Amino acid sequence: MLSHQADPSTYLVAGFHALSDPLRLEIVELLRSHELCVCELCDRLQTTQSKLSFHLKTLKDAGLVRSRSSGRWIYYSLNLPQFVALEQYLADYRRFSPIIPERPAPTINPSTSPEFLNFS
């Protein structure tokens, strides 16, 4: 997991990277409503525990999920404050950096453009 002293942009990069994988997005979708143990996630995603563990570690390192142990089971749930931080970043970007529509290339009038003038 990233240290609490890490640069905030490190959390943003890790968070967006973690969300860039289709399987990790499926994990997040499953955890939206309630926490699940690894065995439940494996069953629902029809994947192996080793593959799932890799993706859960990525999500956990990005601060997007948290885990808790209960006996021999590990339960995962979403860490909503980290999602809020990612959402806030996007909202601030949209608010403070308006997306400017693409401008068409300027048209060149051969009769007035210096590179097209014929001096002969």
C-alpha distances in whole Angstrom, upper triangle without the diagonal:
4,6,9,11,10,13,13,15,11,10,13,13,10,11,15,14,12,16,18,18,21,20,16,19,21,18,17,21,21,19,21,23,22,19,20,19,18,22,23,21,22,26,25,24,26,24,23,20,19,18,17,14,13,13,11,8,9,9,6,4,7,7,10,10,10,12,14,17,20,23,22,20,17,17,15,15,14,13,16,15,13,16,18,16,17,20,21,20,23,25,25,26,28,30,30,31,33,34,37,39,40,43,46,47,50,53,56,59,61,64,62,59,60,59,61,64,67,69,72
4,7,8,7,9,10,11,8,7,11,11,9,11,14,14,13,16,18,19,22,21,18,20,23,20,19,23,24,21,22,25,24,22,23,23,22,26,26,24,25,29,28,27,29,26,26,23,22,21,20,17,16,16,14,11,11,11,9,6,7,8,11,12,13,15,18,20,24,26,25,24,20,20,18,18,16,14,16,15,12,15,17,15,15,19,19,18,21,23,23,23,26,28,28,28,31,31,35,37,38,41,44,45,48,51,53,57,59,62,60,57,58,56,59,62,65,67,69
4,5,5,9,10,12,10,10,13,14,12,14,17,17,17,20,22,23,26,25,22,24,26,23,22,26,27,24,25,27,26,24,25,25,25,28,29,27,29,32,31,30,32,30,29,26,25,25,23,20,19,19,18,15,14,15,12,9,10,10,14,15,14,17,19,21,25,27,27,25,22,22,20,20,18,16,18,16,14,17,18,16,17,21,21,20,23,25,24,25,28,29,29,29,32,33,36,39,40,43,46,47,50,53,55,59,61,63,61,58,59,58,61,64,66,68,71
4,6,9,9,12,11,10,13,15,14,15,18,19,18,21,23,25,27,27,23,25,27,24,23,26,27,24,25,27,26,24,26,26,26,30,30,28,30,33,33,31,34,32,31,29,27,27,25,23,22,21,19,17,17,16,14,12,12,10,14,15,15,17,19,22,25,28,28,27,23,23,20,20,18,15,16,14,13,16,17,14,16,19,19,18,22,23,22,24,27,27,27,28,31,32,36,38,40,43,46,47,50,53,55,59,61,63,61,58,59,58,61,64,67,68,71
4,7,9,11,10,11,14,15,15,16,19,20,20,22,24,26,29,29,25,27,30,27,25,29,30,27,28,30,29,28,29,29,29,33,34,31,33,37,36,34,37,35,34,31,30,29,28,25,24,24,22,20,19,19,17,14,14,13,17,19,18,21,23,26,29,31,31,30,27,26,24,23,21,18,20,17,15,19,19,16,18,21,20,19,22,24,22,23,27,27,26,27,31,32,35,38,39,42,45,46,48,52,54,58,59,62,59,57,57,57,59,62,65,66,69
4,6,8,7,8,11,12,11,13,16,16,17,19,21,23,26,26,23,24,27,25,24,27,29,26,27,29,29,27,28,29,28,32,32,30,32,35,34,32,35,32,32,30,28,27,26,24,22,21,20,18,16,16,15,12,11,12,15,18,18,21,23,26,29,32,32,30,26,26,23,23,21,17,19,16,14,17,18,14,16,19,18,17,20,22,21,21,25,25,24,25,28,29,32,35,36,39,42,43,45,49,51,54,56,59,57,54,54,54,56,59,62,63,66
4,5,5,7,9,10,11,13,15,16,17,19,21,23,26,27,24,24,28,26,24,27,29,27,27,30,30,29,30,31,30,34,34,31,33,36,35,33,36,34,34,32,30,29,28,26,24,23,22,20,18,18,17,14,13,13,16,19,20,23,26,29,32,35,35,33,29,28,25,24,22,19,19,16,14,17,17,13,14,17,16,14,17,20,18,18,22,22,21,22,25,26,29,32,33,36,39,39,42,46,47,51,53,55,53,50,51,50,53,56,59,60,63
4,5,5,7,9,10,11,13,14,15,17,19,22,25,25,22,22,25,24,22,25,27,24,24,27,27,26,28,29,29,33,32,30,32,35,33,32,34,33,33,31,30,28,27,25,23,22,21,19,17,16,16,14,11,12,14,17,18,22,25,28,31,34,34,32,28,27,23,22,19,16,16,13,11,13,13,10,10,14,12,11,14,16,14,15,18,19,18,19,22,24,27,30,31,34,37,38,40,44,46,50,52,54,52,49,50,50,52,55,58,60,63
4,5,5,6,8,10,11,12,14,15,16,20,23,24,21,21,25,24,21,24,27,25,25,28,28,27,29,30,29,33,33,30,31,35,33,31,34,32,32,31,29,27,26,25,23,21,21,19,16,16,16,14,11,13,15,18,20,23,26,30,33,36,35,33,29,28,24,23,20,18,18,15,12,14,14,11,10,13,13,10,13,15,14,13,17,18,17,17,20,21,24,27,28,31,34,35,37,41,43,47,49,51,49,46,47,46,49,52,55,57,60
4,5,5,6,8,10,10,12,14,15,18,21,22,19,20,23,22,20,23,25,23,24,27,27,26,27,28,27,30,31,27,29,32,31,29,31,29,29,28,26,24,23,22,20,18,18,16,13,14,14,11,9,11,13,16,18,21,24,27,31,33,32,30,26,26,22,22,19,17,17,15,12,14,15,12,12,15,15,13,15,18,17,17,20,22,21,21,24,24,27,30,30,33,36,37,40,43,45,49,51,54,52,49,50,49,51,54,57,59,62
4,6,5,6,8,10,10,12,14,17,20,20,16,17,21,19,17,20,22,20,20,24,24,22,24,25,24,28,28,25,27,30,28,26,29,27,28,26,25,23,21,20,18,17,16,14,12,11,11,9,6,8,10,13,15,18,21,24,28,30,30,27,24,23,19,18,15,13,14,12,8,11,12,9,9,12,13,11,14,16,16,16,19,21,20,21,23,24,27,30,31,34,37,38,41,44,47,50,52,55,53,50,51,51,53,56,59,61,64
4,5,5,6,8,10,11,12,15,18,19,16,16,20,19,17,19,22,20,20,23,24,23,25,26,26,29,28,25,27,30,28,26,29,28,28,27,26,24,22,22,20,17,17,16,13,12,13,12,8,10,11,14,17,20,24,27,30,33,32,30,26,24,21,19,16,14,14,12,9,10,11,8,6,10,10,8,10,13,13,13,16,18,17,17,20,20,24,26,27,30,33,35,37,41,43,47,49,52,50,47,48,47,50,53,56,58,61
4,5,5,6,8,10,11,14,17,18,15,16,19,19,17,20,23,21,21,25,26,25,26,27,25,29,29,25,27,30,28,26,28,26,27,26,24,22,21,21,18,16,17,15,12,12,14,11,8,11,12,15,18,21,25,28,31,34,33,30,26,25,22,21,18,16,17,16,12,13,14,12,9,13,14,11,12,16,16,15,17,20,19,19,21,21,24,26,27,30,33,34,37,40,42,46,48,51,49,46,47,46,48,51,54,56,59
4,6,5,6,9,10,12,15,16,13,14,17,16,15,18,20,19,19,23,23,22,22,23,22,25,25,22,23,27,25,23,25,23,24,22,21,19,18,17,14,13,13,12,8,8,10,8,5,8,9,12,15,18,21,24,27,30,29,26,23,22,18,18,15,14,15,14,11,12,14,12,10,14,15,13,15,18,18,18,20,23,23,22,24,24,27,29,30,33,36,37,40,43,46,49,51,54,52,50,51,49,52,55,58,60,62
4,5,5,6,9,11,14,15,11,12,15,14,12,15,17,16,16,20,20,19,20,22,21,24,24,20,22,25,23,21,24,23,23,22,21,19,17,17,15,13,13,12,9,8,9,9,5,7,7,10,13,17,20,23,26,29,28,25,22,20,16,15,12,11,12,12,8,8,11,9,7,11,13,11,12,15,16,16,18,21,21,21,23,23,26,28,29,32,35,37,40,43,46,49,51,54,52,50,51,50,52,55,58,60,63
4,5,5,6,10,12,14,11,11,15,15,13,15,18,17,17,21,22,21,22,24,23,26,25,21,23,26,24,21,24,23,24,23,23,20,18,19,17,14,14,15,11,10,13,12,9,11,10,13,17,20,23,26,29,32,31,28,24,23,19,18,15,14,14,14,11,10,12,11,8,10,13,11,11,14,16,14,16,19,20,19,21,20,23,25,26,29,32,33,36,40,42,46,48,51,49,47,48,47,49,52,55,57,60
4,5,5,8,11,12,10,11,14,14,13,16,19,18,19,23,23,22,22,23,22,25,24,21,22,25,23,20,23,21,22,21,20,17,16,17,14,11,13,13,9,9,12,11,8,12,11,14,17,20,23,26,29,32,30,27,24,23,19,19,16,16,17,17,13,13,16,14,11,14,17,14,14,18,19,18,20,23,23,22,24,23,26,27,27,31,33,34,38,41,43,47,49,52,50,47,49,47,49,53,55,58,60
4,5,7,10,10,7,8,12,11,10,13,15,15,16,19,20,18,19,19,18,21,21,17,18,21,20,17,20,18,19,18,17,14,13,13,11,8,9,10,6,6,9,9,7,9,8,10,14,16,20,23,26,28,26,24,20,19,15,15,13,13,15,15,12,12,15,14,12,14,17,16,16,19,21,20,21,24,25,24,26,25,28,30,30,34,36,37,41,44,46,50,52,55,54,51,52,51,53,56,59,61,64
4,6,8,9,6,6,10,10,9,11,14,13,14,18,19,18,18,20,19,21,21,17,19,21,19,16,19,18,20,19,19,16,14,15,14,10,11,13,9,8,11,12,9,11,9,11,15,18,21,24,27,29,28,25,21,20,16,15,13,13,14,15,12,10,14,14,11,12,16,15,14,17,19,18,19,22,24,23,24,23,26,27,28,32,34,36,39,42,45,48,50,53,52,50,51,50,52,55,58,60,63
4,7,9,8,8,11,12,12,13,16,17,17,21,22,21,21,23,21,23,23,19,20,22,20,17,20,18,20,20,19,16,15,17,14,11,13,14,11,11,14,14,12,15,13,15,19,21,25,27,30,32,30,27,24,23,19,19,16,17,18,19,15,14,17,17,13,15,18,16,15,19,21,19,20,23,24,23,24,22,25,26,26,30,32,33,37,40,42,46,48,51,50,47,49,47,49,52,55,58,60
4,6,5,6,9,10,11,12,14,16,17,20,21,20,19,20,18,20,20,16,17,19,17,14,16,15,16,17,16,13,12,14,12,9,12,13,10,10,14,15,13,16,13,15,18,20,24,26,28,30,28,25,22,21,18,18,16,18,19,20,17,16,19,19,16,18,21,20,19,22,24,23,24,27,28,27,27,26,29,29,29,33,35,36,40,43,45,49,51,54,53,50,52,50,52,55,58,60,63
4,5,5,6,9,10,11,13,14,15,19,20,19,18,20,18,19,18,15,15,17,15,11,14,13,16,17,17,13,12,15,14,10,13,15,13,12,16,17,16,18,15,16,19,21,24,26,28,30,28,25,22,21,18,18,17,19,19,22,19,17,20,21,18,19,22,22,20,23,26,24,25,28,30,28,29,27,30,30,30,34,35,37,41,43,46,50,52,55,54,52,53,52,53,56,59,62,64
4,5,5,6,9,10,11,13,14,17,18,17,15,16,14,16,15,11,11,13,12,8,11,10,12,13,13,10,9,12,11,8,10,13,11,11,14,16,15,17,14,14,17,18,21,23,25,27,25,21,19,18,15,16,15,18,19,21,19,17,21,22,19,20,24,23,22,25,28,27,27,31,32,31,32,30,33,33,34,38,39,41,45,47,50,53,55,59,58,55,57,55,56,60,63,65,68
4,5,5,6,9,10,11,12,16,16,15,14,15,13,16,15,11,12,15,13,10,13,12,14,14,14,11,9,11,10,6,8,10,9,7,11,13,12,13,10,11,14,15,19,21,23,25,24,20,17,16,13,13,12,14,16,18,15,14,18,18,16,17,21,20,20,23,25,24,25,28,30,29,30,29,32,33,33,37,39,41,44,47,50,53,55,58,57,55,56,55,56,60,63,65,68
4,5,5,6,9,10,11,14,15,15,15,17,16,18,16,13,14,16,13,11,15,14,17,17,17,14,12,14,14,10,11,14,12,10,13,15,13,14,11,12,15,17,20,23,25,27,26,22,20,17,14,13,12,14,15,17,15,13,16,17,15,15,19,19,18,20,23,23,23,26,28,27,28,26,30,30,31,35,37,39,42,45,48,51,54,57,56,53,55,54,55,58,61,64,66
4,5,5,6,9,10,13,14,14,13,15,14,15,13,10,11,13,10,8,11,12,14,15,16,13,11,14,14,11,11,15,14,12,15,17,16,17,13,13,16,17,20,22,24,26,24,21,18,16,13,13,12,16,16,19,17,15,19,20,18,19,22,22,21,24,26,26,26,29,31,30,31,30,33,33,34,38,40,42,45,48,51,54,56,60,59,56,58,57,58,61,64,67,69
4,5,5,6,9,11,11,11,10,11,10,13,11,7,10,12,9,8,12,11,13,13,14,12,9,11,12,9,8,12,11,9,12,15,14,14,11,10,12,13,16,18,20,22,21,17,15,13,10,10,10,13,14,17,16,14,18,19,17,18,22,22,22,24,27,27,27,30,32,31,32,31,35,35,36,40,42,44,48,50,53,57,59,62,61,59,60,59,60,64,67,69,72
4,5,5,6,10,10,10,11,13,13,15,13,10,13,15,12,12,15,15,17,16,18,15,12,14,14,11,10,13,12,9,11,14,13,12,9,8,12,13,16,19,21,24,23,19,16,13,10,9,7,10,11,14,13,11,14,16,14,15,18,19,19,21,23,23,24,26,28,28,29,29,32,33,34,38,40,43,46,49,52,55,57,60,59,57,59,58,59,62,65,68,70
4,5,5,8,10,11,11,14,15,16,13,11,14,15,11,11,15,16,18,18,20,17,14,17,17,14,13,16,16,13,15,18,16,16,12,12,15,16,19,21,22,25,24,21,18,15,12,11,10,13,13,16,15,13,16,18,16,16,20,21,20,21,24,25,25,27,29,29,30,29,32,33,34,38,40,43,46,49,52,55,58,61,59,57,59,58,59,63,66,69,71
4,6,7,8,8,8,11,12,13,10,8,11,12,9,9,13,14,16,16,18,16,13,15,17,14,12,16,16,13,15,18,18,17,13,12,14,15,17,19,20,22,21,17,15,12,10,9,10,13,14,18,17,15,18,20,19,19,23,24,23,25,28,28,28,31,33,33,33,33,36,37,38,42,44,46,50,52,56,59,61,64,63,61,63,62,63,66,69,72,75
4,6,5,6,7,10,11,13,11,9,13,14,11,12,16,16,18,17,19,17,14,15,16,14,11,15,15,12,13,16,15,14,11,9,11,12,14,16,17,20,20,16,14,10,7,6,6,10,11,15,14,13,16,18,17,18,21,22,22,23,26,27,27,29,32,32,33,33,36,37,39,42,45,47,50,53,56,60,62,65,64,62,64,62,64,67,70,73,75
4,6,8,10,14,15,17,14,13,16,17,14,15,18,19,21,20,22,20,17,18,20,16,15,18,17,14,15,18,17,15,11,11,13,14,16,19,20,23,23,19,17,13,11,8,7,10,10,13,14,11,14,17,16,16,19,21,20,21,24,25,25,27,29,30,31,30,34,35,37,40,43,45,49,51,55,58,61,63,62,60,62,61,62,66,69,72,74
4,7,9,13,16,17,14,13,17,17,14,16,19,20,22,21,24,23,19,20,22,19,17,20,20,17,18,21,20,18,15,13,14,15,17,19,19,22,23,19,17,13,12,9,9,12,12,16,16,15,16,20,19,19,22,24,23,24,27,28,28,30,32,33,33,34,37,38,40,44,46,49,52,55,58,61,64,67,65,63,66,65,66,69,72,75,78
4,7,10,13,14,12,12,15,16,14,16,19,20,21,20,22,21,18,19,21,18,16,19,19,16,16,20,19,17,14,12,12,12,13,15,15,19,19,15,14,10,9,7,8,11,12,16,17,16,18,20,21,20,23,25,25,26,29,30,30,32,34,35,36,36,40,41,43,46,49,51,55,57,61,64,66,69,68,66,68,67,68,72,75,77,80
4,7,10,12,10,10,13,14,13,15,18,18,19,17,19,19,15,15,18,16,13,16,17,14,14,18,18,15,13,10,10,9,10,12,12,15,16,12,10,6,5,4,8,11,12,16,16,16,18,21,21,21,24,26,26,27,30,31,32,33,35,36,37,37,41,42,44,47,50,52,56,58,62,65,67,70,69,67,69,67,69,72,75,78,80
4,7,8,6,7,10,11,10,12,14,15,15,14,16,16,13,13,16,15,12,15,17,14,14,18,18,17,14,11,11,10,10,11,12,14,14,10,8,5,5,7,10,13,15,19,19,18,21,23,23,24,27,28,28,30,32,33,34,36,38,38,39,39,43,43,45,49,51,53,57,59,62,66,68,71,70,68,69,68,70,73,76,79,81
4,5,5,6,9,10,11,12,14,14,14,11,14,15,11,11,15,14,11,14,16,15,14,18,19,18,16,12,12,9,9,9,10,12,10,7,6,4,6,9,12,15,18,21,21,21,24,25,25,26,29,30,31,32,35,35,36,38,40,41,42,42,45,46,47,51,53,55,59,61,64,68,70,73,72,69,71,70,71,75,78,80,83
4,5,5,6,9,10,10,12,11,10,7,10,11,8,8,12,11,9,12,14,13,13,17,18,17,16,13,12,10,11,11,12,13,11,8,6,7,7,11,14,16,19,22,21,21,25,26,25,27,30,30,31,33,35,35,36,39,40,40,42,41,45,45,46,50,52,54,58,60,63,67,69,72,71,68,70,68,70,73,76,78,81
4,5,5,6,9,10,10,10,9,8,11,12,10,11,14,14,12,15,18,17,17,20,22,21,19,16,16,14,14,13,13,14,11,9,9,9,11,14,17,20,22,25,25,24,28,29,28,30,33,34,34,36,38,38,39,42,43,43,44,44,47,48,49,52,54,56,60,62,65,69,71,74,73,70,72,70,72,75,78,81,83
4,5,5,6,8,10,11,11,10,14,14,11,13,16,15,13,16,18,17,17,21,22,21,19,16,16,14,15,15,14,16,14,11,11,9,10,12,15,19,21,24,24,23,26,28,27,28,31,32,32,34,36,37,37,40,42,42,43,42,45,46,47,51,53,55,58,61,64,67,69,73,72,69,71,69,71,74,77,80,82
4,5,5,6,8,8,10,9,12,11,8,10,13,11,10,14,15,14,15,18,19,18,16,13,14,13,15,15,16,18,16,12,11,10,9,11,13,17,19,22,21,20,24,25,24,25,29,29,29,31,34,34,34,37,39,39,39,39,42,42,44,47,49,51,55,57,60,64,66,69,68,66,67,66,67,71,73,76,78
4,6,5,5,5,6,6,10,9,7,10,12,12,11,14,16,16,17,20,21,21,19,16,17,16,17,17,18,19,16,13,13,12,12,15,17,20,22,25,24,23,27,28,27,28,31,32,31,34,36,36,37,40,41,41,42,41,44,44,45,49,50,52,56,58,61,65,67,70,69,66,68,66,68,71,74,77,79
4,6,5,7,9,9,13,13,11,13,16,15,15,18,20,19,20,23,24,24,21,19,20,18,19,19,19,20,17,15,15,14,14,16,19,22,24,28,26,25,29,30,29,30,33,34,33,36,38,38,39,41,43,43,43,42,46,46,46,50,52,54,57,60,63,66,68,71,71,68,70,68,70,73,76,79,81
4,6,8,11,12,15,14,11,14,16,15,14,18,19,18,19,23,23,23,20,18,19,18,20,20,20,22,20,17,16,14,14,15,17,21,22,26,24,23,26,28,27,27,31,31,31,33,36,35,36,38,40,40,40,39,42,42,43,47,49,51,55,57,60,63,65,69,68,66,68,66,67,71,73,76,78
4,5,9,10,13,11,9,12,14,12,13,16,17,16,18,21,21,21,18,17,19,18,20,21,22,23,21,18,17,15,14,16,17,20,22,25,24,22,26,27,25,26,30,30,29,31,34,34,34,37,39,38,39,37,40,40,41,45,46,48,52,54,57,61,63,66,65,63,65,63,64,68,70,73,75
4,7,10,12,10,10,13,15,14,15,18,19,18,20,23,24,24,22,20,22,21,22,22,23,24,21,18,18,18,17,19,20,24,25,29,27,26,29,31,29,30,33,33,32,35,38,37,37,40,42,41,42,40,43,43,44,47,49,51,54,56,59,63,65,68,67,65,67,65,66,69,72,75,77
4,7,9,7,7,10,11,11,12,15,16,16,18,21,21,23,20,19,20,19,21,21,22,23,20,18,17,17,16,18,20,23,25,28,26,25,29,30,28,29,33,32,32,34,37,36,37,40,42,41,41,40,43,43,43,47,48,50,54,56,59,62,64,67,67,64,66,64,65,68,71,74,76
4,5,5,6,9,10,11,12,14,16,17,18,20,22,23,21,19,20,19,20,20,21,21,18,16,16,16,16,19,21,24,26,29,27,26,30,31,29,31,34,34,34,36,39,38,39,42,43,42,43,42,45,45,46,49,51,52,56,58,61,64,66,69,69,66,67,65,67,70,73,75,77
4,5,5,6,9,10,10,12,14,15,16,18,20,20,19,17,17,15,17,16,18,18,15,13,12,13,14,17,19,21,24,27,25,25,29,29,28,30,33,33,33,36,38,37,39,41,43,42,43,42,45,46,46,50,52,53,57,59,62,66,67,71,70,67,68,66,68,71,74,77,79
4,5,5,6,9,10,11,13,15,15,16,19,20,19,17,18,16,18,18,20,20,17,15,14,16,15,19,20,22,25,27,25,25,29,29,28,30,33,32,33,36,37,37,38,41,42,41,43,42,45,45,46,49,51,52,56,58,61,64,66,69,68,65,67,65,66,70,72,75,77
4,5,5,7,9,10,11,13,14,16,17,19,18,16,18,17,19,20,22,22,19,17,16,16,15,18,19,21,24,26,23,23,27,27,25,28,31,30,30,33,35,34,35,38,39,38,40,38,42,42,42,46,47,49,52,55,57,61,62,66,65,62,63,61,63,66,69,71,73
4,5,5,6,9,10,11,12,14,15,16,15,13,15,14,16,17,19,20,17,15,13,13,12,14,16,18,21,23,21,21,24,25,23,25,28,28,28,31,33,32,34,36,38,37,38,37,41,41,42,45,47,49,52,55,57,61,63,66,65,62,64,62,63,67,69,72,74
4,5,5,6,9,10,10,12,14,15,14,12,13,12,14,15,17,18,15,13,11,12,11,14,15,17,20,22,20,21,24,24,23,26,28,28,28,31,33,33,34,37,38,37,39,38,42,42,43,47,49,50,53,56,59,62,64,67,66,63,65,63,65,68,71,73,75
4,6,5,6,9,10,11,13,14,14,13,14,14,17,18,21,22,19,17,14,15,14,16,16,18,21,22,20,20,24,23,22,25,27,26,27,30,31,31,33,35,36,35,37,36,39,40,40,44,46,47,51,53,56,59,61,64,63,60,61,59,61,65,67,70,72
4,5,5,6,9,10,11,13,11,11,13,13,17,18,21,22,20,17,15,14,12,14,14,15,18,20,17,17,21,21,19,21,24,23,24,27,28,28,29,32,33,32,34,33,36,37,38,41,43,44,48,51,53,57,59,62,61,58,59,58,59,63,65,68,70
4,5,5,6,8,10,10,9,8,9,9,13,14,17,19,17,14,11,11,8,10,11,13,15,17,15,16,19,19,18,21,23,23,24,26,28,28,30,32,33,33,35,34,37,38,39,43,45,47,50,53,56,59,61,64,63,60,62,60,62,65,68,70,73
4,5,5,6,8,10,10,9,10,10,13,15,18,20,18,16,13,13,11,13,13,13,17,18,15,16,20,19,18,21,24,23,24,27,28,28,30,32,33,33,35,34,38,39,40,43,46,47,50,53,56,59,61,64,63,60,61,60,62,65,68,70,72
4,5,5,6,9,9,9,11,13,16,18,21,23,22,19,16,16,13,14,13,13,16,17,14,15,18,17,16,19,21,20,21,24,25,25,27,29,30,30,31,31,34,35,36,40,42,43,46,49,52,56,57,61,59,56,57,56,58,61,64,66,69
4,6,5,6,5,6,9,11,14,17,20,22,21,18,15,14,10,11,9,10,12,14,11,11,15,15,13,16,19,18,19,22,23,23,25,27,28,28,30,30,33,34,35,39,41,43,46,49,52,55,58,61,59,56,58,56,58,62,64,67,69
4,5,5,6,5,6,8,12,14,18,20,19,17,13,12,9,10,9,9,12,13,11,12,15,15,15,18,20,19,21,23,25,25,27,29,30,30,32,32,36,37,38,42,44,46,49,52,55,58,60,63,62,59,60,59,61,64,67,69,72
4,5,8,8,9,11,15,17,21,23,22,20,16,16,13,14,12,11,14,14,11,13,16,15,15,18,20,19,20,23,24,24,26,29,29,29,31,31,35,36,37,41,43,45,48,51,53,57,59,62,60,57,58,57,59,62,65,67,70
4,5,8,10,13,16,19,23,25,24,22,18,17,14,13,11,10,12,12,8,10,13,12,11,14,16,15,17,20,20,20,23,25,25,25,28,28,31,33,34,37,40,41,44,48,50,54,56,59,57,54,55,54,56,59,62,65,67
4,6,7,11,14,17,20,23,23,20,16,15,12,11,9,7,9,9,6,9,11,10,11,14,15,15,17,19,20,21,23,25,26,26,28,29,32,34,36,39,42,44,47,50,53,56,58,61,59,57,58,57,59,62,65,67,70
4,7,10,14,17,20,23,23,20,16,14,10,9,6,5,7,8,6,7,10,10,10,12,14,15,16,18,20,20,22,24,25,26,27,28,31,33,34,38,41,43,46,49,52,55,57,60,59,56,58,57,59,62,65,67,70
4,7,10,14,16,19,19,16,12,10,7,6,4,5,8,10,9,10,13,13,13,16,18,18,20,22,23,24,26,27,29,29,31,31,35,36,38,42,44,46,49,52,55,59,61,64,62,60,61,60,62,65,68,71,73
4,7,10,13,17,16,14,10,8,6,6,6,6,10,11,11,12,15,16,16,18,20,21,23,24,26,27,29,30,31,32,34,35,38,40,41,45,48,50,53,56,59,62,64,67,66,63,64,63,65,69,72,74,77
4,7,10,13,13,10,6,5,4,6,9,9,13,15,14,16,19,19,20,22,24,25,26,28,30,31,32,34,35,36,38,38,42,43,45,48,51,53,56,59,62,65,68,71,69,66,68,67,69,72,75,77,80
4,7,10,11,8,6,5,7,9,11,12,15,17,17,19,21,22,23,25,27,28,29,31,32,34,35,37,38,39,41,41,45,47,48,52,54,56,60,63,65,69,71,74,72,70,71,70,72,75,78,81,83
4,6,7,6,4,6,9,12,15,16,19,21,21,22,25,26,27,29,30,31,33,35,36,37,39,40,42,43,44,45,49,50,51,55,58,59,63,66,69,72,74,77,76,73,74,73,75,78,81,84,86
4,6,5,6,7,11,13,17,18,21,23,24,25,27,28,29,31,33,34,36,37,39,40,41,43,44,45,47,47,51,52,54,58,60,62,65,69,71,75,77,80,78,76,78,76,78,81,84,87,89
4,6,8,10,14,17,20,21,25,27,27,28,31,32,33,34,36,38,39,40,42,43,45,46,48,49,50,51,54,56,57,61,63,65,68,71,74,78,80,83,81,79,80,79,81,84,87,89,92
4,7,10,13,17,20,22,25,27,27,28,31,32,32,34,36,37,39,40,42,43,45,46,48,48,50,50,54,55,56,60,62,64,67,70,73,76,78,81,80,77,79,77,79,82,85,88,90
4,6,10,13,17,19,22,24,24,25,28,29,29,31,33,34,35,37,39,40,41,43,45,45,47,47,50,51,53,56,59,60,64,67,70,73,75,78,77,74,76,74,76,79,82,85,87
4,7,10,14,15,19,21,20,21,24,25,26,27,30,31,32,34,35,36,38,40,41,41,43,43,47,48,49,53,55,57,60,63,66,70,72,75,73,71,72,71,73,76,79,81,84
4,7,10,13,16,18,18,19,22,23,23,25,27,28,29,31,33,34,35,37,39,39,41,41,44,46,47,51,53,55,58,61,64,68,70,73,72,69,71,69,71,74,77,80,82
4,7,9,12,15,15,15,18,19,20,21,24,25,25,27,29,30,31,33,35,35,37,37,41,42,43,47,49,51,55,58,61,64,66,69,68,65,67,66,68,71,74,76,79
4,7,9,12,12,12,15,17,17,18,21,22,23,24,26,28,29,30,32,33,34,34,38,39,41,45,47,50,53,56,59,62,65,67,66,64,65,64,66,69,72,75,77
4,6,9,9,8,11,13,13,14,17,18,19,20,23,24,25,26,28,29,30,31,34,36,38,41,44,46,49,52,55,59,61,64,62,60,62,61,63,66,69,71,74
4,6,6,7,9,11,12,13,15,16,18,19,21,22,24,25,26,27,29,30,34,35,37,41,44,46,49,52,55,58,61,64,62,59,61,60,62,65,68,71,73
4,5,5,6,9,10,10,12,14,16,16,18,20,21,22,24,25,27,28,31,33,35,39,42,44,47,50,53,56,59,62,60,58,60,59,61,64,67,69,72
4,5,5,6,9,10,10,12,14,15,16,18,20,20,22,23,25,27,30,33,35,38,41,43,46,49,52,56,58,61,59,57,58,58,60,63,66,68,71
4,5,5,6,9,10,11,13,14,15,17,19,20,21,22,24,25,29,31,33,36,39,41,44,47,50,53,56,59,57,54,56,55,57,60,63,65,68
4,5,5,6,8,10,11,12,14,15,17,18,20,21,22,23,27,28,30,34,37,39,42,45,48,52,54,57,55,53,55,54,56,59,62,64,67
4,5,5,6,9,10,10,12,14,15,16,18,19,21,22,26,28,30,33,37,39,42,45,48,51,54,56,54,52,54,54,56,58,62,64,67
4,5,5,6,9,10,10,12,14,15,16,17,20,21,25,27,29,32,36,38,40,44,46,50,52,55,53,51,52,52,54,56,60,62,65
4,5,5,6,9,10,11,12,14,15,16,18,19,22,24,26,30,33,35,38,41,44,47,50,52,50,48,50,49,51,54,57,59,62
4,5,5,6,9,10,11,12,14,15,16,17,21,23,25,29,32,34,37,40,43,46,49,52,50,48,49,49,51,54,57,59,62
4,5,5,6,8,10,10,12,13,15,17,21,23,25,28,32,34,37,40,43,46,49,51,49,47,49,49,51,53,57,59,62
4,5,5,6,9,10,10,11,14,15,19,21,23,26,30,32,34,38,40,44,46,49,46,44,46,46,48,50,54,56,59
4,5,5,6,9,10,10,12,12,16,18,20,24,27,29,32,35,38,41,44,46,44,42,44,44,46,49,52,54,57
4,5,5,6,9,10,11,12,16,18,21,24,28,30,32,36,39,42,45,47,45,43,45,45,47,49,53,55,58
4,5,5,6,8,10,12,16,19,21,24,27,30,32,35,38,41,44,46,44,42,44,44,46,48,52,54,57
4,6,5,5,8,9,13,16,18,21,24,26,28,32,35,38,41,43,41,39,41,40,42,45,48,50,54
4,6,5,6,7,11,13,16,19,23,25,27,31,34,37,40,42,40,38,40,40,42,44,48,50,53
4,6,6,9,12,15,18,21,24,27,29,32,35,38,41,43,40,39,41,41,43,45,49,51,54
4,6,9,12,15,18,20,24,26,27,31,34,37,40,41,39,37,39,39,41,43,47,49,52
4,6,9,12,15,17,20,22,24,28,30,33,36,38,36,34,36,36,38,40,44,46,49
4,6,9,12,14,18,20,22,26,29,32,35,37,34,33,35,35,37,39,43,45,48
4,6,9,12,15,18,20,23,26,29,32,35,33,31,33,33,35,37,41,43,46
4,6,8,12,14,16,20,23,26,29,31,29,27,30,30,31,34,37,40,43
4,6,9,12,15,18,21,24,27,29,28,26,29,29,30,33,36,39,42
4,7,9,12,15,18,21,24,27,25,24,26,26,27,30,33,36,39
4,6,9,12,15,18,21,23,22,20,23,23,24,26,30,33,35
4,6,9,12,15,18,21,19,18,21,21,21,24,27,30,33
4,6,9,13,15,18,17,15,18,17,18,21,24,27,29
4,6,10,12,15,13,12,15,15,15,18,21,24,27
4,6,9,12,11,10,14,13,13,16,19,22,25
4,6,9,8,7,10,10,9,12,15,18,21
4,5,6,6,10,10,9,10,14,17,19
4,6,5,8,8,5,7,10,13,16
4,6,8,10,7,7,9,12,15
4,6,9,8,7,11,13,16
4,6,6,7,10,13,16
4,5,5,9,10,14
4,6,8,10,13
4,6,9,12
4,6,9
4,6
4
